[in-house]
């Protein structure tokens, strides 16, 4: 596991392992679940913000 994460994050895992009484594996899994949940929300929001209208369709009802 030490090869996969930075020294700073490893030190934080060790500290919080004692504070929270959770294993490093549990904390990493919880953190990854939160990360993937947020990334999914961001991707969905990005897809929702994109339009499939052409330039003409988008501006069709707009009058100057």
N, CA, C and O atoms as a Maestro MAE file, in Angstrom:
{
 s_m_m2io_version
 :::
 2.0.0
}

f_m_ct {
 s_m_title
 :::
 protein
 m_atom[256] {
  # First column is atom index #
  i_m_mmod_type
  r_m_x_coord
  r_m_y_coord
  r_m_z_coord
  i_m_residue_number
  s_m_chain_name
  s_m_pdb_residue_name
  s_m_pdb_atom_name
  i_m_atomic_number
  :::
  1 25 0.835 -1.187 0.000 1 A "UNK " " N  " 7
  2 3 0.000 0.000 0.000 1 A "UNK " " CA " 6
  3 2 0.877 1.246 0.000 1 A "UNK " " C  " 6
  4 15 0.507 2.259 -0.594 1 A "UNK " " O  " 8
  5 25 2.009 1.189 0.643 2 A "UNK " " N  " 7
  6 3 2.869 2.358 0.757 2 A "UNK " " CA " 6
  7 2 3.339 2.877 -0.590 2 A "UNK " " C  " 6
  8 15 3.603 4.070 -0.735 2 A "UNK " " O  " 8
  9 25 3.450 1.979 -1.598 3 A "UNK " " N  " 7
  10 3 3.910 2.392 -2.914 3 A "UNK " " CA " 6
  11 2 2.821 3.131 -3.686 3 A "UNK " " C  " 6
  12 15 3.115 3.830 -4.655 3 A "UNK " " O  " 8
  13 25 1.578 2.981 -3.267 4 A "UNK " " N  " 7
  14 3 0.456 3.544 -4.008 4 A "UNK " " CA " 6
  15 2 0.084 4.961 -3.592 4 A "UNK " " C  " 6
  16 15 -0.549 5.678 -4.367 4 A "UNK " " O  " 8
  17 25 0.455 5.376 -2.404 5 A "UNK " " N  " 7
  18 3 0.055 6.702 -1.908 5 A "UNK " " CA " 6
  19 2 1.275 7.480 -1.452 5 A "UNK " " C  " 6
  20 15 2.337 6.912 -1.197 5 A "UNK " " O  " 8
  21 25 1.106 8.769 -1.357 6 A "UNK " " N  " 7
  22 3 2.226 9.626 -0.957 6 A "UNK " " CA " 6
  23 2 2.561 9.420 0.520 6 A "UNK " " C  " 6
  24 15 1.747 8.918 1.296 6 A "UNK " " O  " 8
  25 25 3.757 9.812 0.878 7 A "UNK " " N  " 7
  26 3 4.204 9.692 2.266 7 A "UNK " " CA " 6
  27 2 3.310 10.502 3.203 7 A "UNK " " C  " 6
  28 15 2.993 10.053 4.304 7 A "UNK " " O  " 8
  29 25 2.906 11.690 2.767 8 A "UNK " " N  " 7
  30 3 2.033 12.539 3.580 8 A "UNK " " CA " 6
  31 2 0.681 11.866 3.833 8 A "UNK " " C  " 6
  32 15 0.178 11.873 4.957 8 A "UNK " " O  " 8
  33 25 0.098 11.286 2.781 9 A "UNK " " N  " 7
  34 3 -1.175 10.602 2.957 9 A "UNK " " CA " 6
  35 2 -1.028 9.359 3.823 9 A "UNK " " C  " 6
  36 15 -1.927 9.039 4.601 9 A "UNK " " O  " 8
  37 25 0.068 8.669 3.702 10 A "UNK " " N  " 7
  38 3 0.309 7.504 4.549 10 A "UNK " " CA " 6
  39 2 0.397 7.917 6.011 10 A "UNK " " C  " 6
  40 15 -0.170 7.253 6.879 10 A "UNK " " O  " 8
  41 25 1.100 9.002 6.289 11 A "UNK " " N  " 7
  42 3 1.205 9.497 7.660 11 A "UNK " " CA " 6
  43 2 -0.166 9.885 8.205 11 A "UNK " " C  " 6
  44 15 -0.486 9.595 9.358 11 A "UNK " " O  " 8
  45 25 -0.968 10.537 7.378 12 A "UNK " " N  " 7
  46 3 -2.327 10.899 7.807 12 A "UNK " " CA " 6
  47 2 -3.169 9.661 8.070 12 A "UNK " " C  " 6
  48 15 -3.943 9.633 9.027 12 A "UNK " " O  " 8
  49 25 -3.029 8.641 7.239 13 A "UNK " " N  " 7
  50 3 -3.755 7.394 7.477 13 A "UNK " " CA " 6
  51 2 -3.372 6.781 8.821 13 A "UNK " " C  " 6
  52 15 -4.230 6.306 9.565 13 A "UNK " " O  " 8
  53 25 -2.099 6.796 9.118 14 A "UNK " " N  " 7
  54 3 -1.628 6.231 10.387 14 A "UNK " " CA " 6
  55 2 -2.199 7.019 11.561 14 A "UNK " " C  " 6
  56 15 -2.653 6.438 12.546 14 A "UNK " " O  " 8
  57 25 -2.173 8.343 11.448 15 A "UNK " " N  " 7
  58 3 -2.703 9.197 12.524 15 A "UNK " " CA " 6
  59 2 -4.198 8.953 12.717 15 A "UNK " " C  " 6
  60 15 -4.658 8.727 13.836 15 A "UNK " " O  " 8
  61 25 -4.951 9.001 11.619 16 A "UNK " " N  " 7
  62 3 -6.397 8.846 11.723 16 A "UNK " " CA " 6
  63 2 -6.815 7.419 12.049 16 A "UNK " " C  " 6
  64 15 -7.898 7.199 12.591 16 A "UNK " " O  " 8
  65 25 -5.973 6.458 11.726 17 A "UNK " " N  " 7
  66 3 -6.258 5.078 12.103 17 A "UNK " " CA " 6
  67 2 -6.410 4.988 13.617 17 A "UNK " " C  " 6
  68 15 -7.305 4.309 14.120 17 A "UNK " " O  " 8
  69 25 -5.538 5.673 14.331 18 A "UNK " " N  " 7
  70 3 -5.613 5.686 15.792 18 A "UNK " " CA " 6
  71 2 -6.750 6.548 16.318 18 A "UNK " " C  " 6
  72 15 -7.435 6.170 17.270 18 A "UNK " " O  " 8
  73 25 -6.950 7.703 15.702 19 A "UNK " " N  " 7
  74 3 -7.991 8.618 16.164 19 A "UNK " " CA " 6
  75 2 -9.393 8.066 15.938 19 A "UNK " " C  " 6
  76 15 -10.261 8.197 16.801 19 A "UNK " " O  " 8
  77 25 -9.614 7.456 14.790 20 A "UNK " " N  " 7
  78 3 -10.955 7.002 14.428 20 A "UNK " " CA " 6
  79 2 -11.195 5.529 14.743 20 A "UNK " " C  " 6
  80 15 -12.321 5.039 14.660 20 A "UNK " " O  " 8
  81 25 -10.131 4.840 15.104 21 A "UNK " " N  " 7
  82 3 -10.220 3.397 15.375 21 A "UNK " " CA " 6
  83 2 -10.771 2.647 14.163 21 A "UNK " " C  " 6
  84 15 -11.617 1.761 14.287 21 A "UNK " " O  " 8
  85 25 -10.267 3.025 12.991 22 A "UNK " " N  " 7
  86 3 -10.631 2.368 11.735 22 A "UNK " " CA " 6
  87 2 -9.342 1.917 11.061 22 A "UNK " " C  " 6
  88 15 -8.286 2.526 11.237 22 A "UNK " " O  " 8
  89 25 -9.444 0.851 10.294 23 A "UNK " " N  " 7
  90 3 -8.268 0.381 9.557 23 A "UNK " " CA " 6
  91 2 -7.976 1.302 8.379 23 A "UNK " " C  " 6
  92 15 -8.851 2.028 7.907 23 A "UNK " " O  " 8
  93 25 -6.735 1.261 7.915 24 A "UNK " " N  " 7
  94 3 -6.366 2.050 6.739 24 A "UNK " " CA " 6
  95 2 -7.218 1.650 5.547 24 A "UNK " " C  " 6
  96 15 -7.649 2.505 4.773 24 A "UNK " " O  " 8
  97 25 -7.459 0.374 5.398 25 A "UNK " " N  " 7
  98 3 -8.254 -0.119 4.274 25 A "UNK " " CA " 6
  99 2 -9.682 0.429 4.319 25 A "UNK " " C  " 6
  100 15 -10.233 0.814 3.288 25 A "UNK " " O  " 8
  101 25 -10.275 0.464 5.505 26 A "UNK " " N  " 7
  102 3 -11.631 0.997 5.651 26 A "UNK " " CA " 6
  103 2 -11.665 2.474 5.278 26 A "UNK " " C  " 6
  104 15 -12.555 2.911 4.548 26 A "UNK " " O  " 8
  105 25 -10.709 3.238 5.771 27 A "UNK " " N  " 7
  106 3 -10.679 4.670 5.461 27 A "UNK " " CA " 6
  107 2 -10.457 4.911 3.976 27 A "UNK " " C  " 6
  108 15 -11.087 5.796 3.398 27 A "UNK " " O  " 8
  109 25 -9.576 4.142 3.349 28 A "UNK " " N  " 7
  110 3 -9.343 4.299 1.914 28 A "UNK " " CA " 6
  111 2 -10.593 3.953 1.113 28 A "UNK " " C  " 6
  112 15 -10.934 4.656 0.161 28 A "UNK " " O  " 8
  113 25 -11.274 2.883 1.487 29 A "UNK " " N  " 7
  114 3 -12.509 2.513 0.793 29 A "UNK " " CA " 6
  115 2 -13.586 3.576 0.960 29 A "UNK " " C  " 6
  116 15 -14.287 3.900 0.002 29 A "UNK " " O  " 8
  117 25 -13.726 4.122 2.160 30 A "UNK " " N  " 7
  118 3 -14.704 5.187 2.390 30 A "UNK " " CA " 6
  119 2 -14.367 6.421 1.558 30 A "UNK " " C  " 6
  120 15 -15.249 7.037 0.960 30 A "UNK " " O  " 8
  121 25 -13.090 6.770 1.526 31 A "UNK " " N  " 7
  122 3 -12.663 7.948 0.765 31 A "UNK " " CA " 6
  123 2 -12.900 7.739 -0.731 31 A "UNK " " C  " 6
  124 15 -13.352 8.652 -1.423 31 A "UNK " " O  " 8
  125 25 -12.596 6.542 -1.227 32 A "UNK " " N  " 7
  126 3 -12.817 6.271 -2.648 32 A "UNK " " CA " 6
  127 2 -14.291 6.262 -3.000 32 A "UNK " " C  " 6
  128 15 -14.663 6.727 -4.077 32 A "UNK " " O  " 8
  129 25 -15.133 5.752 -2.132 33 A "UNK " " N  " 7
  130 3 -16.575 5.776 -2.379 33 A "UNK " " CA " 6
  131 2 -17.065 7.213 -2.504 33 A "UNK " " C  " 6
  132 15 -17.836 7.532 -3.409 33 A "UNK " " O  " 8
  133 25 -16.616 8.086 -1.592 34 A "UNK " " N  " 7
  134 3 -17.002 9.501 -1.669 34 A "UNK " " CA " 6
  135 2 -16.474 10.146 -2.942 34 A "UNK " " C  " 6
  136 15 -17.187 10.900 -3.604 34 A "UNK " " O  " 8
  137 25 -15.221 9.847 -3.282 35 A "UNK " " N  " 7
  138 3 -14.605 10.413 -4.478 35 A "UNK " " CA " 6
  139 2 -15.396 10.023 -5.730 35 A "UNK " " C  " 6
  140 15 -15.726 10.880 -6.550 35 A "UNK " " O  " 8
  141 25 -15.700 8.732 -5.874 36 A "UNK " " N  " 7
  142 3 -16.408 8.270 -7.059 36 A "UNK " " CA " 6
  143 2 -17.841 8.793 -7.108 36 A "UNK " " C  " 6
  144 15 -18.359 9.062 -8.192 36 A "UNK " " O  " 8
  145 25 -18.481 8.940 -5.967 37 A "UNK " " N  " 7
  146 3 -19.826 9.515 -5.919 37 A "UNK " " CA " 6
  147 2 -19.799 10.951 -6.416 37 A "UNK " " C  " 6
  148 15 -20.645 11.343 -7.220 37 A "UNK " " O  " 8
  149 25 -18.838 11.739 -5.948 38 A "UNK " " N  " 7
  150 3 -18.734 13.138 -6.368 38 A "UNK " " CA " 6
  151 2 -18.359 13.253 -7.839 38 A "UNK " " C  " 6
  152 15 -18.888 14.111 -8.547 38 A "UNK " " O  " 8
  153 25 -17.456 12.402 -8.306 39 A "UNK " " N  " 7
  154 3 -17.076 12.433 -9.714 39 A "UNK " " CA " 6
  155 2 -18.262 12.094 -10.606 39 A "UNK " " C  " 6
  156 15 -18.430 12.689 -11.670 39 A "UNK " " O  " 8
  157 25 -19.083 11.142 -10.178 40 A "UNK " " N  " 7
  158 3 -20.278 10.778 -10.930 40 A "UNK " " CA " 6
  159 2 -21.236 11.960 -11.010 40 A "UNK " " C  " 6
  160 15 -21.795 12.242 -12.070 40 A "UNK " " O  " 8
  161 25 -21.424 12.656 -9.877 41 A "UNK " " N  " 7
  162 3 -22.289 13.841 -9.872 41 A "UNK " " CA " 6
  163 2 -21.766 14.912 -10.818 41 A "UNK " " C  " 6
  164 15 -22.539 15.522 -11.556 41 A "UNK " " O  " 8
  165 25 -20.452 15.143 -10.800 42 A "UNK " " N  " 7
  166 3 -19.851 16.146 -11.681 42 A "UNK " " CA " 6
  167 2 -20.022 15.775 -13.147 42 A "UNK " " C  " 6
  168 15 -20.335 16.632 -13.974 42 A "UNK " " O  " 8
  169 25 -19.820 14.507 -13.472 43 A "UNK " " N  " 7
  170 3 -19.992 14.068 -14.861 43 A "UNK " " CA " 6
  171 2 -21.438 14.208 -15.311 43 A "UNK " " C  " 6
  172 15 -21.702 14.625 -16.438 43 A "UNK " " O  " 8
  173 25 -22.371 13.863 -14.438 44 A "UNK " " N  " 7
  174 3 -23.792 13.999 -14.782 44 A "UNK " " CA " 6
  175 2 -24.158 15.462 -14.978 44 A "UNK " " C  " 6
  176 15 -24.896 15.795 -15.905 44 A "UNK " " O  " 8
  177 25 -23.655 16.332 -14.125 45 A "UNK " " N  " 7
  178 3 -23.933 17.765 -14.253 45 A "UNK " " CA " 6
  179 2 -23.337 18.310 -15.544 45 A "UNK " " C  " 6
  180 15 -23.948 19.146 -16.209 45 A "UNK " " O  " 8
  181 25 -22.161 17.843 -15.894 46 A "UNK " " N  " 7
  182 3 -21.515 18.287 -17.129 46 A "UNK " " CA " 6
  183 2 -22.324 17.832 -18.337 46 A "UNK " " C  " 6
  184 15 -22.514 18.596 -19.284 46 A "UNK " " O  " 8
  185 25 -22.797 16.600 -18.308 47 A "UNK " " N  " 7
  186 3 -23.608 16.099 -19.416 47 A "UNK " " CA " 6
  187 2 -24.932 16.833 -19.504 47 A "UNK " " C  " 6
  188 15 -25.411 17.108 -20.604 47 A "UNK " " O  " 8
  189 25 -25.531 17.155 -18.367 48 A "UNK " " N  " 7
  190 3 -26.808 17.871 -18.355 48 A "UNK " " CA " 6
  191 2 -26.664 19.292 -18.891 48 A "UNK " " C  " 6
  192 15 -27.608 19.846 -19.453 48 A "UNK " " O  " 8
  193 25 -25.491 19.874 -18.718 49 A "UNK " " N  " 7
  194 3 -25.298 21.258 -19.143 49 A "UNK " " CA " 6
  195 2 -25.026 21.369 -20.638 49 A "UNK " " C  " 6
  196 15 -25.085 22.461 -21.203 49 A "UNK " " O  " 8
  197 25 -24.734 20.259 -21.268 50 A "UNK " " N  " 7
  198 3 -24.486 20.285 -22.709 50 A "UNK " " CA " 6
  199 2 -25.806 20.160 -23.450 50 A "UNK " " C  " 6
  200 15 -26.721 19.467 -23.006 50 A "UNK " " O  " 8
  201 25 -25.888 20.826 -24.557 51 A "UNK " " N  " 7
  202 3 -27.118 20.786 -25.353 51 A "UNK " " CA " 6
  203 2 -26.869 20.014 -26.642 51 A "UNK " " C  " 6
  204 15 -25.746 19.952 -27.142 51 A "UNK " " O  " 8
  205 25 -27.910 19.442 -27.154 52 A "UNK " " N  " 7
  206 3 -27.796 18.747 -28.427 52 A "UNK " " CA " 6
  207 2 -28.441 19.548 -29.551 52 A "UNK " " C  " 6
  208 15 -28.690 19.018 -30.634 52 A "UNK " " O  " 8
  209 25 -28.709 20.819 -29.295 53 A "UNK " " N  " 7
  210 3 -29.307 21.686 -30.303 53 A "UNK " " CA " 6
  211 2 -28.225 22.249 -31.223 53 A "UNK " " C  " 6
  212 15 -27.091 22.479 -30.802 53 A "UNK " " O  " 8
  213 25 -28.594 22.464 -32.480 54 A "UNK " " N  " 7
  214 3 -27.669 23.129 -33.392 54 A "UNK " " CA " 6
  215 2 -27.655 24.626 -33.060 54 A "UNK " " C  " 6
  216 15 -28.479 25.108 -32.283 54 A "UNK " " O  " 8
  217 25 -26.733 25.333 -33.645 55 A "UNK " " N  " 7
  218 3 -26.623 26.776 -33.433 55 A "UNK " " CA " 6
  219 2 -27.933 27.467 -33.809 55 A "UNK " " C  " 6
  220 15 -28.414 28.331 -33.075 55 A "UNK " " O  " 8
  221 25 -28.505 27.090 -34.944 56 A "UNK " " N  " 7
  222 3 -29.747 27.715 -35.410 56 A "UNK " " CA " 6
  223 2 -30.914 27.381 -34.479 56 A "UNK " " C  " 6
  224 15 -31.724 28.251 -34.160 56 A "UNK " " O  " 8
  225 25 -31.000 26.122 -34.043 57 A "UNK " " N  " 7
  226 3 -32.085 25.734 -33.150 57 A "UNK " " CA " 6
  227 2 -31.988 26.472 -31.814 57 A "UNK " " C  " 6
  228 15 -33.000 26.886 -31.248 57 A "UNK " " O  " 8
  229 25 -30.776 26.629 -31.325 58 A "UNK " " N  " 7
  230 3 -30.577 27.288 -30.044 58 A "UNK " " CA " 6
  231 2 -31.024 28.743 -30.096 58 A "UNK " " C  " 6
  232 15 -31.684 29.223 -29.174 58 A "UNK " " O  " 8
  233 25 -30.666 29.455 -31.177 59 A "UNK " " N  " 7
  234 3 -30.944 30.876 -31.289 59 A "UNK " " CA " 6
  235 2 -32.234 31.170 -32.056 59 A "UNK " " C  " 6
  236 15 -32.533 32.340 -32.297 59 A "UNK " " O  " 8
  237 25 -32.997 30.171 -32.444 60 A "UNK " " N  " 7
  238 3 -34.172 30.334 -33.305 60 A "UNK " " CA " 6
  239 2 -35.184 31.343 -32.760 60 A "UNK " " C  " 6
  240 15 -35.652 32.196 -33.514 60 A "UNK " " O  " 8
  241 25 -35.532 31.271 -31.488 61 A "UNK " " N  " 7
  242 3 -36.547 32.158 -30.930 61 A "UNK " " CA " 6
  243 2 -35.986 33.455 -30.369 61 A "UNK " " C  " 6
  244 15 -36.742 34.266 -29.833 61 A "UNK " " O  " 8
  245 25 -34.708 33.665 -30.475 62 A "UNK " " N  " 7
  246 3 -34.086 34.868 -29.928 62 A "UNK " " CA " 6
  247 2 -34.155 35.987 -30.958 62 A "UNK " " C  " 6
  248 15 -33.733 35.826 -32.103 62 A "UNK " " O  " 8
  249 25 -34.695 37.121 -30.529 63 A "UNK " " N  " 7
  250 3 -34.798 38.253 -31.438 63 A "UNK " " CA " 6
  251 2 -33.978 39.413 -30.919 63 A "UNK " " C  " 6
  252 15 -33.948 39.687 -29.720 63 A "UNK " " O  " 8
  253 25 -33.312 40.090 -31.842 64 A "UNK " " N  " 7
  254 3 -32.474 41.237 -31.483 64 A "UNK " " CA " 6
  255 2 -33.239 42.510 -31.722 64 A "UNK " " C  " 6
  256 15 -32.716 43.599 -31.485 64 A "UNK " " O  " 8
  :::
 }
 m_bond[255] {
  # First column is bond index #
  i_m_from
  i_m_to
  i_m_order
  :::
  1 1 2 1
  2 2 3 1
  3 3 4 2
  4 3 5 1
  5 5 6 1
  6 6 7 1
  7 7 8 2
  8 7 9 1
  9 9 10 1
  10 10 11 1
  11 11 12 2
  12 11 13 1
  13 13 14 1
  14 14 15 1
  15 15 16 2
  16 15 17 1
  17 17 18 1
  18 18 19 1
  19 19 20 2
  20 19 21 1
  21 21 22 1
  22 22 23 1
  23 23 24 2
  24 23 25 1
  25 25 26 1
  26 26 27 1
  27 27 28 2
  28 27 29 1
  29 29 30 1
  30 30 31 1
  31 31 32 2
  32 31 33 1
  33 33 34 1
  34 34 35 1
  35 35 36 2
  36 35 37 1
  37 37 38 1
  38 38 39 1
  39 39 40 2
  40 39 41 1
  41 41 42 1
  42 42 43 1
  43 43 44 2
  44 43 45 1
  45 45 46 1
  46 46 47 1
  47 47 48 2
  48 47 49 1
  49 49 50 1
  50 50 51 1
  51 51 52 2
  52 51 53 1
  53 53 54 1
  54 54 55 1
  55 55 56 2
  56 55 57 1
  57 57 58 1
  58 58 59 1
  59 59 60 2
  60 59 61 1
  61 61 62 1
  62 62 63 1
  63 63 64 2
  64 63 65 1
  65 65 66 1
  66 66 67 1
  67 67 68 2
  68 67 69 1
  69 69 70 1
  70 70 71 1
  71 71 72 2
  72 71 73 1
  73 73 74 1
  74 74 75 1
  75 75 76 2
  76 75 77 1
  77 77 78 1
  78 78 79 1
  79 79 80 2
  80 79 81 1
  81 81 82 1
  82 82 83 1
  83 83 84 2
  84 83 85 1
  85 85 86 1
  86 86 87 1
  87 87 88 2
  88 87 89 1
  89 89 90 1
  90 90 91 1
  91 91 92 2
  92 91 93 1
  93 93 94 1
  94 94 95 1
  95 95 96 2
  96 95 97 1
  97 97 98 1
  98 98 99 1
  99 99 100 2
  100 99 101 1
  101 101 102 1
  102 102 103 1
  103 103 104 2
  104 103 105 1
  105 105 106 1
  106 106 107 1
  107 107 108 2
  108 107 109 1
  109 109 110 1
  110 110 111 1
  111 111 112 2
  112 111 113 1
  113 113 114 1
  114 114 115 1
  115 115 116 2
  116 115 117 1
  117 117 118 1
  118 118 119 1
  119 119 120 2
  120 119 121 1
  121 121 122 1
  122 122 123 1
  123 123 124 2
  124 123 125 1
  125 125 126 1
  126 126 127 1
  127 127 128 2
  128 127 129 1
  129 129 130 1
  130 130 131 1
  131 131 132 2
  132 131 133 1
  133 133 134 1
  134 134 135 1
  135 135 136 2
  136 135 137 1
  137 137 138 1
  138 138 139 1
  139 139 140 2
  140 139 141 1
  141 141 142 1
  142 142 143 1
  143 143 144 2
  144 143 145 1
  145 145 146 1
  146 146 147 1
  147 147 148 2
  148 147 149 1
  149 149 150 1
  150 150 151 1
  151 151 152 2
  152 151 153 1
  153 153 154 1
  154 154 155 1
  155 155 156 2
  156 155 157 1
  157 157 158 1
  158 158 159 1
  159 159 160 2
  160 159 161 1
  161 161 162 1
  162 162 163 1
  163 163 164 2
  164 163 165 1
  165 165 166 1
  166 166 167 1
  167 167 168 2
  168 167 169 1
  169 169 170 1
  170 170 171 1
  171 171 172 2
  172 171 173 1
  173 173 174 1
  174 174 175 1
  175 175 176 2
  176 175 177 1
  177 177 178 1
  178 178 179 1
  179 179 180 2
  180 179 181 1
  181 181 182 1
  182 182 183 1
  183 183 184 2
  184 183 185 1
  185 185 186 1
  186 186 187 1
  187 187 188 2
  188 187 189 1
  189 189 190 1
  190 190 191 1
  191 191 192 2
  192 191 193 1
  193 193 194 1
  194 194 195 1
  195 195 196 2
  196 195 197 1
  197 197 198 1
  198 198 199 1
  199 199 200 2
  200 199 201 1
  201 201 202 1
  202 202 203 1
  203 203 204 2
  204 203 205 1
  205 205 206 1
  206 206 207 1
  207 207 208 2
  208 207 209 1
  209 209 210 1
  210 210 211 1
  211 211 212 2
  212 211 213 1
  213 213 214 1
  214 214 215 1
  215 215 216 2
  216 215 217 1
  217 217 218 1
  218 218 219 1
  219 219 220 2
  220 219 221 1
  221 221 222 1
  222 222 223 1
  223 223 224 2
  224 223 225 1
  225 225 226 1
  226 226 227 1
  227 227 228 2
  228 227 229 1
  229 229 230 1
  230 230 231 1
  231 231 232 2
  232 231 233 1
  233 233 234 1
  234 234 235 1
  235 235 236 2
  236 235 237 1
  237 237 238 1
  238 238 239 1
  239 239 240 2
  240 239 241 1
  241 241 242 1
  242 242 243 1
  243 243 244 2
  244 243 245 1
  245 245 246 1
  246 246 247 1
  247 247 248 2
  248 247 249 1
  249 249 250 1
  250 250 251 1
  251 251 252 2
  252 251 253 1
  253 253 254 1
  254 254 255 1
  255 255 256 2
  :::
 }
}
